[in-house]
Amino acid sequence: MKVAVFDTYVPKKDGQTMHFDILVVEGTGEAKVFRYGLEYLASVGQEGQPLSTTECRFCHMEQAEPVIEASIGELGYFIIEMEGCPT
């Protein structure tokens, strides 16, 4: 499965920055990508934070590994947490 990777930087409620990638099926529209990002933010206690083209931009395409494909099949997306994300 080929996936689109959206590089995302969101300010946290404490003022620090979260950096994560949102991976979706190739061709997924931005509105849906943002909805997935907001869903993830809510799941980590960061609901209400901004998420638009300012914070989230298409980066590149890549071939998905099986664990990513499974998550996308179940949720519609996969998150790669990079910096400042809750563990």
Backbone bond lengths (Angstrom), bond angles and torsions (degrees), N, CA, C in turn:
res aa  C-N    CA-C-N  psi(-1)  N-CA   C-N-CA  omega(-1)  CA-C   N-CA-C  phi
1 M - - - 1.447 - - 1.528 108.75 -
2 K 1.300 116.22 132.41 1.459 121.49 176.61 1.529 107.86 -91.98
3 V 1.339 115.99 132.38 1.461 120.19 -177.84 1.523 110.92 -123.53
4 A 1.322 114.59 151.75 1.462 122.30 173.65 1.521 107.31 -94.92
5 V 1.332 115.87 137.56 1.459 121.86 -179.67 1.529 108.26 -110.39
6 F 1.334 116.06 124.86 1.458 122.60 178.12 1.521 108.60 -110.16
7 D 1.319 116.12 116.41 1.456 123.81 -179.91 1.532 107.36 -79.21
8 T 1.341 117.12 125.91 1.455 121.13 -169.85 1.526 111.73 -131.63
9 Y 1.312 115.24 130.35 1.469 123.35 176.25 1.523 107.31 -127.11
10 V 1.341 116.96 115.33 1.459 121.42 -176.77 1.524 109.60 -123.80
11 P 1.356 117.35 133.31 1.453 118.92 174.90 1.533 109.66 -70.04
12 K 1.324 115.66 133.30 1.462 120.46 177.53 1.530 109.50 -83.91
13 K 1.314 115.97 167.27 1.455 121.36 179.36 1.523 112.27 -60.73
14 D 1.338 117.55 -26.87 1.465 120.79 -179.52 1.536 112.51 -89.84
15 G 1.345 116.91 4.96 1.453 121.16 177.57 1.516 114.68 94.25
16 Q 1.325 118.32 -15.81 1.462 120.63 176.39 1.531 108.91 -75.08
17 T 1.323 116.20 173.63 1.457 120.85 -178.61 1.518 111.14 -113.53
18 M 1.336 115.49 136.44 1.462 122.08 172.19 1.529 107.43 -98.40
19 H 1.331 116.52 133.28 1.465 121.77 175.49 1.514 106.70 -119.27
20 F 1.328 116.04 121.62 1.462 120.98 177.33 1.518 109.29 -150.43
21 D 1.327 115.65 159.65 1.462 121.68 176.02 1.524 108.70 -107.27
22 I 1.322 115.20 140.73 1.457 122.01 173.27 1.525 106.30 -107.70
23 L 1.335 116.94 120.91 1.460 122.15 179.09 1.518 108.87 -106.93
24 V 1.319 116.32 129.32 1.460 122.84 -178.76 1.525 109.60 -137.65
25 V 1.318 115.90 164.46 1.462 121.03 176.75 1.529 109.28 -61.05
26 E 1.302 115.37 138.92 1.466 121.68 176.53 1.528 109.34 -48.39
27 G 1.324 116.64 133.50 1.462 120.99 177.43 1.521 114.34 93.79
28 T 1.335 118.20 -3.99 1.463 121.16 178.17 1.529 108.90 -67.00
29 G 1.323 116.83 132.08 1.467 121.36 -178.73 1.520 112.76 -71.05
30 E 1.338 115.74 154.92 1.452 121.35 -178.57 1.526 112.93 -57.87
31 A 1.327 117.69 -39.86 1.471 120.43 -178.55 1.527 110.26 -58.02
32 K 1.312 116.55 -41.47 1.465 120.92 179.36 1.525 110.33 -69.46
33 V 1.326 117.59 -39.63 1.467 121.27 177.46 1.527 109.49 -59.59
34 F 1.337 116.76 -45.48 1.459 120.36 179.56 1.530 110.68 -63.09
35 R 1.316 117.16 -39.85 1.476 121.03 178.06 1.524 110.06 -61.25
36 Y 1.329 117.58 -42.90 1.460 120.91 177.45 1.528 110.58 -63.28
37 G 1.330 116.73 -41.64 1.454 120.55 178.26 1.520 112.05 -61.88
38 L 1.327 116.79 -42.10 1.462 120.89 178.26 1.526 111.02 -65.71
39 E 1.325 116.76 -36.59 1.469 121.41 176.82 1.534 109.79 -62.38
40 Y 1.328 115.89 -44.90 1.461 119.93 177.63 1.525 110.79 -62.46
41 L 1.340 117.52 -46.72 1.463 120.74 179.82 1.529 111.11 -57.03
42 A 1.321 117.24 -43.19 1.468 120.61 178.45 1.524 110.76 -62.61
43 S 1.331 116.82 -36.47 1.470 120.47 -177.84 1.529 112.48 -69.36
44 V 1.339 117.03 -18.87 1.469 120.39 179.64 1.529 112.01 -112.29
45 G 1.332 116.56 20.54 1.456 121.07 175.11 1.516 115.16 76.19
46 Q 1.333 118.19 21.22 1.460 121.94 -179.01 1.533 112.05 -117.24
47 E 1.350 116.17 28.70 1.458 119.56 178.78 1.531 109.94 -60.74
48 G 1.323 114.78 150.45 1.457 120.39 179.57 1.521 114.60 88.92
49 Q 1.328 117.03 -5.62 1.468 119.95 178.61 1.529 108.99 -80.52
50 P 1.342 117.41 151.32 1.464 120.50 -176.82 1.529 112.15 -70.12
51 L 1.319 114.96 146.02 1.469 120.45 174.36 1.528 107.79 -151.24
52 S 1.323 115.34 108.15 1.460 122.12 -179.16 1.524 107.55 -149.78
53 T 1.323 116.47 -166.73 1.460 119.66 178.58 1.526 111.77 -65.49
54 T 1.321 117.62 -16.09 1.463 120.80 175.71 1.526 110.30 -70.32
55 E 1.329 117.29 -41.31 1.464 122.29 -177.06 1.527 113.57 -94.22
56 C 1.309 117.75 -24.23 1.466 121.97 -169.99 1.526 109.97 -132.78
57 R 1.347 115.81 117.82 1.465 120.13 -177.74 1.518 111.41 -133.28
58 F 1.333 114.50 145.14 1.459 119.80 174.61 1.520 108.69 -58.55
59 C 1.329 116.44 135.97 1.463 121.43 -178.49 1.534 111.04 -113.47
60 H 1.341 116.88 -57.59 1.457 120.08 -177.81 1.531 110.22 -166.43
61 M 1.330 114.99 176.03 1.472 122.79 175.98 1.522 107.23 -109.44
62 E 1.332 115.83 148.92 1.461 120.02 175.06 1.522 109.70 -154.03
63 Q 1.313 114.99 165.05 1.455 122.04 176.68 1.537 108.00 -82.67
64 A 1.318 117.48 129.34 1.462 121.55 -177.21 1.522 111.91 -81.84
65 E 1.327 114.83 142.36 1.458 121.54 173.30 1.525 108.42 -81.30
66 P 1.346 118.55 162.45 1.465 121.79 -175.62 1.531 114.81 -54.41
67 V 1.327 119.20 -40.52 1.469 120.74 -179.09 1.534 110.68 -65.83
68 I 1.325 116.87 -35.05 1.463 120.93 177.60 1.516 109.97 -70.17
69 E 1.318 116.96 -43.67 1.465 121.00 177.14 1.521 111.37 -58.16
70 A 1.325 116.82 -41.11 1.467 121.03 -179.34 1.530 110.77 -63.85
71 S 1.323 116.67 -44.22 1.463 120.50 179.61 1.528 110.85 -64.73
72 I 1.318 116.41 -43.75 1.459 120.12 179.35 1.529 110.03 -63.59
73 G 1.330 117.11 -37.78 1.457 120.34 177.27 1.520 112.43 -63.71
74 E 1.325 116.64 -33.62 1.472 121.70 -178.16 1.526 112.42 -87.19
75 L 1.342 116.81 -48.26 1.466 120.97 -172.80 1.529 114.23 -104.38
76 G 1.342 116.00 -22.62 1.454 120.18 -174.95 1.519 112.71 99.34
77 Y 1.348 116.20 -10.34 1.462 120.42 -177.94 1.520 110.34 -155.60
78 F 1.337 115.05 169.84 1.459 122.44 174.21 1.520 106.77 -139.37
79 I 1.321 116.75 138.18 1.463 121.86 179.80 1.524 108.86 -109.29
80 I 1.332 115.87 131.55 1.459 121.59 169.83 1.531 106.10 -108.00
81 E 1.326 115.94 111.00 1.457 120.97 179.83 1.529 108.19 -79.60
82 M 1.336 116.48 132.31 1.457 121.26 -176.40 1.524 111.76 -113.64
83 E 1.322 117.52 -68.25 1.462 121.34 -175.69 1.531 110.30 -135.32
84 G 1.321 116.08 140.72 1.449 121.68 174.16 1.515 114.95 71.32
85 C 1.329 117.65 10.51 1.456 121.34 -179.86 1.530 109.30 -88.41
86 P 1.337 116.73 143.83 1.462 118.67 176.97 1.527 110.30 -64.92
87 T 1.318 115.87 147.32 1.471 119.14 179.57 1.503 111.64 -102.14
